[in-house]
Amino acid sequence: MPVYLYTALDSHSSKSLEGRLEADNFRAAKEMIRNQGQIPIRLELERQDISFGGILDRIPVLRDLKNRPAGMKELNLITQQLYTLINAGIPLIESLFLLEQQTEHRILKATLRKVRADVIAGDSFSDALAKFPQQFPKLYVNMMRSGELSGELETVCSRLCFLLEKTMALQAKIQGAMVYPAVTILVIIGVILLIMIAVVPQFQGLFSSFNKALPLPTEILILCSHFVLSFWWAMLIAVASSAFWFNTFRLGKGKELVDQWVLTIPVLGDLLRKVYVSRFIRTLATVIGAGVSLTEGLVTAAATVDNLVLHVAFDKARESLLQGGTLARPLEQTHTMPIMVVKMIAIAEETGRMEEMLNKAADFLDIEVDRAVATLTTLIEPLMIVVLGSILLGVALALYIPLFNMSNVING
């Protein structure tokens, strides 16, 4: 953020004061000086010497690491604090100043300072937030805008806190479910590499002294060990290249294909589907409760789901509403949601209790997610034992069969 040097007159004592401050622009800097009860006389941009931090800011990758956006945890914290301050009757501008002083996240602190300066300059709170999409998602901005228009900013902050807490809990569940398979795969790969690098070469020296033909499984195991020891660099390049191209394909033209494939994975696909639908339903209930129309709420809620297959289903539901149809019918036809959730949405449309029924549907899906995580964990444990056991048994047989054969020859 630019740093300005200024000279100002104190409106009470008429004394000349000098100082420096950070602001988004000249206009914001003048407003900050006036808010301090001073009259700006001179204002100029401070010349900044080249520093190590400035050099880092010129390197894109390092700049992104240094300027890491605030996470959902920090966003939830400042929203809770904003709710508390507004509920206590503190004006918005003063509340933003207190939030800026309270937060420890460097980027978020600077962002709140800019937001406060824009609000002082005459922008609405939601418009000021919308200038920083990396810090404040579109859902967050739209919710705050609805709170401003309805005069219920306090209520909207409370709803956002509830939504963010539920979203973080859901993310923790899915991360916990993904960690176990990842650790399992790493353990299996580690065991295989240890055998190829440390165990097989020891036996190879022993086999070479026999001067006998080795069984086919043993020959294959020795060749694999040779390949790992001689071309480990090629394996690393192959793995890195495969990961890069798969990620490029997943984020590009192949995203729909990958998203469809992910949902068809046994157990894991069902878990991800329930997580996506739960996030969508919970977000839709929150935005509707904040006064957003159902059609606009569908767009906002769909933006929280990173799966093109489900996006198609949500778009069909929105088209049905725009054409005068129902929400439940197209969702049922796409087979993307549990039938229980579809029926609850249909009841909500009939009774007019959309927000209440959507929250109940989201609670139901959260329970289903817990069950799916438990099922996944239960299935992985025996699968890991079977895979590791099979690998170790195959290696043991390949290594010890030649020893058994040599022992029979010696004894015979």
C-alpha positions in Angstrom: 0.0 0.0 0.0 1.3 3.5 -0.8 2.8 5.5 2.1 2.1 9.3 2.2 3.9 12.1 4.0 1.7 14.9 5.1 1.6 18.2 7.0 -1.7 19.3 8.6 -3.2 21.8 11.0 -4.9 20.7 14.1 -8.4 22.0 14.0 -8.5 22.6 17.8 -5.0 24.0 18.6 -4.1 25.3 15.1 -0.7 23.6 15.5 1.2 22.3 12.5 1.6 18.5 12.5 3.7 16.2 10.4 3.3 12.5 9.9 3.1 9.5 7.6 0.2 7.2 6.8 -0.8 4.3 4.5 -3.8 4.8 2.2 -5.1 3.4 -1.0 -5.0 6.7 -2.8 -4.7 10.5 -2.3 -8.4 10.9 -1.7 -8.4 8.2 1.0 -5.3 9.7 2.6 -7.0 13.1 2.8 -10.1 11.6 4.3 -8.1 9.8 6.9 -6.3 13.1 7.9 -9.7 14.9 8.2 -11.1 12.0 10.3 -8.3 12.7 12.8 -9.6 16.2 13.2 -6.8 17.8 11.1 -6.8 20.0 8.0 -4.3 18.7 5.3 -1.9 21.3 4.0 0.7 19.1 2.2 0.4 15.6 1.0 2.9 13.7 -1.1 3.9 10.1 -1.9 6.9 8.8 0.1 9.8 7.6 -2.0 10.5 4.0 -1.1 14.0 2.5 -1.4 14.4 -0.9 -3.0 14.2 -3.5 -0.2 14.2 -7.3 0.0 10.5 -7.2 0.6 10.0 -5.0 -2.5 12.1 -7.5 -4.6 9.9 -10.4 -3.4 6.8 -8.5 -4.4 8.1 -8.3 -8.0 8.4 -12.1 -8.3 4.9 -13.6 -9.0 5.2 -16.9 -7.1 6.9 -15.4 -4.1 4.5 -12.5 -4.1 1.6 -14.9 -4.0 3.1 -16.8 -1.0 3.8 -13.5 0.8 0.4 -12.1 0.0 -1.6 -15.2 1.0 -5.3 -14.4 1.2 -7.1 -14.9 4.5 -8.7 -18.3 5.0 -12.2 -19.2 6.0 -11.1 -19.3 9.6 -10.0 -15.6 9.6 -13.1 -14.6 7.6 -15.3 -16.3 10.1 -13.5 -14.6 13.0 -13.9 -11.0 11.7 -17.5 -11.7 10.8 -18.2 -12.8 14.4 -16.5 -9.7 15.6 -18.4 -7.5 13.2 -21.7 -9.0 14.4 -20.7 -8.4 18.0 -19.7 -4.7 17.4 -22.8 -3.9 15.3 -25.0 -5.7 17.9 -23.5 -3.4 20.5 -24.5 -0.3 18.6 -21.1 0.7 17.3 -21.1 2.4 13.9 -19.8 0.5 10.9 -16.8 2.8 10.2 -15.7 2.5 13.8 -16.3 -1.2 13.8 -14.1 -1.6 10.7 -11.3 0.3 12.5 -11.6 -2.0 15.5 -11.5 -5.1 13.2 -8.4 -3.7 11.5 -6.7 -3.3 14.9 -7.8 -6.8 16.1 -6.8 -9.0 13.1 -3.3 -10.5 13.0 -3.4 -11.4 9.3 -1.3 -8.9 7.5 -3.1 -8.9 4.2 -6.5 -8.9 5.8 -5.5 -6.0 8.0 -4.5 -3.9 5.0 -7.6 -4.9 3.2 -9.9 -3.8 6.1 -8.0 -0.5 6.1 -8.8 0.0 2.4 -12.4 -1.1 2.9 -12.8 1.5 5.7 -11.3 4.2 3.5 -13.7 3.4 0.7 -16.7 3.5 3.0 -15.5 6.8 4.4 -15.2 8.1 0.8 -18.8 7.2 0.1 -18.9 3.7 -1.1 -21.3 1.2 0.3 -19.9 -1.6 2.5 -20.7 -4.3 0.0 -19.2 -2.3 -2.9 -16.0 -1.8 -0.9 -15.8 -5.5 -0.1 -16.4 -6.4 -3.8 -13.1 -4.7 -4.7 -11.2 -7.5 -3.0 -12.6 -10.8 -4.4 -9.5 -12.8 -3.2 -10.4 -11.9 0.4 -14.2 -11.7 0.2 -16.0 -14.3 -1.9 -19.0 -13.3 -4.1 -21.3 -15.1 -1.6 -20.0 -13.0 1.2 -20.4 -9.7 -0.7 -23.9 -10.6 -1.9 -25.0 -11.4 1.7 -23.6 -8.1 3.0 -25.4 -6.3 0.2 -28.7 -7.9 1.1 -28.1 -6.9 4.7 -27.4 -3.3 3.7 -30.5 -3.1 1.6 -32.8 -4.6 4.2 -31.2 -2.8 7.1 -30.4 -6.1 8.8 -26.7 -6.3 8.6 -26.5 -7.7 12.1 -28.7 -10.6 11.2 -26.8 -11.3 8.0 -23.5 -11.4 9.9 -25.1 -14.0 12.2 -26.2 -16.1 9.3 -22.8 -15.8 7.6 -21.1 -17.0 10.8 -23.3 -20.0 11.0 -22.7 -20.8 7.3 -18.9 -20.4 7.6 -18.8 -22.6 10.7 -20.8 -25.4 8.9 -18.6 -25.1 5.8 -15.4 -25.4 7.8 -16.8 -28.4 9.7 -17.7 -30.0 6.3 -14.2 -29.3 4.9 -12.6 -30.8 8.0 -14.6 -34.0 7.4 -13.6 -34.3 3.8 -10.0 -33.5 4.5 -10.0 -36.2 7.3 -11.5 -38.7 4.8 -8.9 -37.9 2.2 -5.9 -38.0 4.5 -6.2 -41.6 5.4 -6.2 -42.9 1.7 -3.3 -40.6 0.9 -1.2 -41.8 3.9 -2.1 -45.4 3.0 -0.8 -44.9 -0.6 2.4 -43.2 0.6 3.1 -46.1 3.1 2.6 -48.7 0.3 4.9 -46.7 -2.1 7.5 -46.3 0.7 7.5 -50.0 1.5 8.0 -50.9 -2.2 10.9 -48.4 -2.6 12.6 -49.7 0.6 12.4 -53.2 -0.6 13.8 -52.3 -4.1 16.6 -50.1 -2.8 17.7 -51.9 0.4 16.5 -55.5 0.4 16.7 -56.8 -3.1 20.4 -55.7 -3.8 21.5 -57.7 -0.7 19.9 -60.9 -2.1 21.2 -60.2 -5.6 24.8 -60.5 -4.4 24.0 -63.8 -2.8 22.2 -65.1 -5.9 25.1 -64.3 -8.2 27.4 -66.7 -6.3 25.1 -69.6 -7.1 25.7 -69.5 -10.9 22.2 -70.9 -11.4 19.3 -69.7 -13.4 16.8 -67.8 -11.2 13.0 -68.2 -11.2 11.1 -65.7 -13.3 9.5 -63.8 -10.3 13.0 -63.3 -8.9 14.4 -62.1 -12.2 11.5 -59.6 -12.5 12.1 -58.4 -9.0 15.8 -57.8 -9.6 15.1 -56.0 -12.9 12.6 -53.7 -11.1 15.3 -53.0 -8.4 17.9 -52.2 -11.1 15.4 -49.8 -12.8 14.6 -48.0 -9.5 18.3 -47.6 -8.6 19.4 -46.5 -12.1 16.5 -44.4 -13.3 15.0 -42.9 -10.1 15.4 -39.4 -11.7 13.3 -40.5 -14.7 10.6 -41.8 -12.3 10.5 -38.5 -10.5 10.2 -36.6 -13.9 7.5 -39.0 -15.0 5.5 -38.5 -11.8 5.8 -34.7 -11.9 4.9 -34.5 -15.6 1.9 -36.8 -15.1 0.7 -34.7 -12.2 1.2 -31.5 -14.2 -0.6 -32.7 -17.3 -3.5 -34.3 -15.3 -4.0 -31.1 -13.4 -3.9 -29.1 -16.6 -6.5 -31.5 -18.2 -8.6 -31.4 -15.0 -8.8 -27.6 -15.0 -9.2 -27.3 -18.8 -11.3 -29.2 -21.3 -11.3 -32.4 -19.3 -12.8 -30.9 -16.2 -16.3 -32.3 -16.9 -14.9 -35.7 -17.6 -12.8 -35.7 -14.5 -15.7 -34.4 -12.3 -17.9 -37.2 -13.7 -15.3 -39.8 -13.0 -14.7 -38.6 -9.4 -18.4 -39.0 -8.6 -18.3 -42.7 -9.8 -15.5 -43.8 -7.5 -17.0 -46.3 -5.1 -17.6 -44.9 -1.6 -15.4 -41.8 -2.2 -17.6 -40.6 -5.0 -20.7 -40.9 -2.9 -19.0 -39.0 -0.1 -18.0 -36.2 -2.3 -21.5 -36.0 -3.8 -23.0 -35.6 -0.4 -20.5 -33.0 0.6 -21.1 -30.9 -2.5 -24.9 -31.1 -2.2 -24.8 -30.3 1.6 -22.7 -27.2 0.9 -25.1 -26.1 -1.9 -28.2 -26.7 0.2 -26.8 -24.9 3.2 -25.7 -21.9 1.2 -29.0 -21.7 -0.6 -30.9 -21.7 2.7 -28.7 -18.9 4.0 -29.0 -16.6 1.1 -32.8 -17.1 0.9 -33.0 -16.3 4.6 -31.1 -13.1 3.9 -33.7 -12.0 1.4 -32.2 -13.1 -1.9 -34.6 -14.5 -4.5 -34.6 -18.2 -5.1 -33.3 -17.9 -8.7 -30.4 -15.6 -7.7 -29.7 -17.8 -4.7 -29.3 -20.8 -6.9 -26.6 -19.0 -8.9 -24.8 -17.9 -5.7 -25.1 -21.4 -4.0 -23.9 -23.2 -7.2 -20.7 -21.1 -7.2 -19.7 -22.8 -4.0 -19.6 -26.2 -5.7 -16.6 -27.1 -7.8 -18.1 -29.8 -9.9 -19.4 -29.3 -13.5 -21.8 -32.3 -13.3 -23.6 -30.8 -10.4 -23.5 -27.4 -11.9 -25.5 -28.7 -14.9 -28.1 -30.1 -12.5 -28.4 -26.7 -10.7 -28.6 -24.8 -14.0 -31.5 -27.0 -15.1 -33.3 -26.4 -11.8 -32.9 -22.6 -12.2 -34.2 -22.8 -15.8 -37.2 -24.7 -14.5 -37.9 -21.9 -12.0 -37.6 -19.2 -14.6 -40.1 -21.1 -16.8 -42.6 -21.3 -14.0 -41.8 -24.9 -13.0 -40.6 -26.4 -9.7 -37.2 -26.8 -8.1 -37.6 -30.4 -7.0 -38.6 -31.9 -10.3 -35.5 -31.2 -12.4 -33.2 -32.1 -9.4 -35.0 -35.5 -9.2 -34.5 -36.1 -12.9 -30.8 -35.4 -12.8 -30.3 -38.1 -10.0 -27.6 -35.9 -8.4 -29.3 -35.6 -5.0 -30.5 -38.2 -2.5 -34.2 -38.8 -2.9 -34.8 -37.8 0.7 -33.4 -34.3 0.0 -35.5 -33.9 -3.2 -38.7 -34.8 -1.3 -37.8 -32.3 1.4 -37.4 -29.6 -1.2 -40.7 -30.6 -2.8 -42.4 -30.2 0.6 -40.8 -26.9 1.1 -42.2 -25.6 -2.2 -45.7 -26.8 -1.2 -45.6 -25.3 2.3 -43.5 -22.2 1.6 -41.0 -23.1 4.4 -38.0 -23.2 2.0 -35.3 -21.9 4.4 -36.4 -24.2 7.2 -36.6 -27.3 5.1 -33.3 -26.6 3.3 -31.5 -26.3 6.6 -33.1 -29.6 7.7 -32.0 -31.2 4.5 -28.4 -29.9 5.0 -28.4 -31.4 8.6 -29.6 -34.7 7.1 -26.7 -34.6 4.6 -24.2 -33.8 7.3 -25.2 -37.0 9.1 -24.8 -38.9 5.9 -21.4 -37.4 5.4 -20.3 -38.6 8.8 -21.5 -42.1 7.9 -19.8 -42.1 4.6 -16.5 -41.0 6.2 -16.8 -43.8 8.8 -17.5 -46.3 6.0 -14.5 -45.1 3.9 -12.2 -45.4 6.9 -13.5 -48.9 7.8 -13.0 -50.1 4.2 -9.5 -48.7 3.9 -8.0 -50.4 6.9 -8.5 -54.1 5.7 -7.7 -53.0 2.1 -4.3 -51.6 3.3 -3.6 -54.9 5.2 -4.4 -57.0 2.1 -2.4 -54.8 -0.3 0.7 -54.6 2.0 0.4 -58.3 2.8 0.2 -59.3 -0.8 3.3 -57.2 -1.7 5.4 -58.5 1.1 4.3 -62.1 0.4 5.1 -61.8 -3.3 8.6 -60.3 -2.5 9.3 -63.0 0.1 8.4 -65.8 -2.3 10.5 -64.2 -5.1 13.5 -63.9 -2.8 13.4 -67.1 -0.9 12.4 -69.6 -3.7 15.9 -69.6 -5.1 17.3 -70.2 -1.6 14.9 -73.1 -1.1 15.9 -74.6 -4.5 19.6 -74.2 -3.7 19.1 -75.9 -0.3 17.4 -78.9 -2.0 20.2 -79.2 -4.5 22.9 -79.1 -1.7 20.9 -81.7 0.4 20.3 -83.9 -2.7 
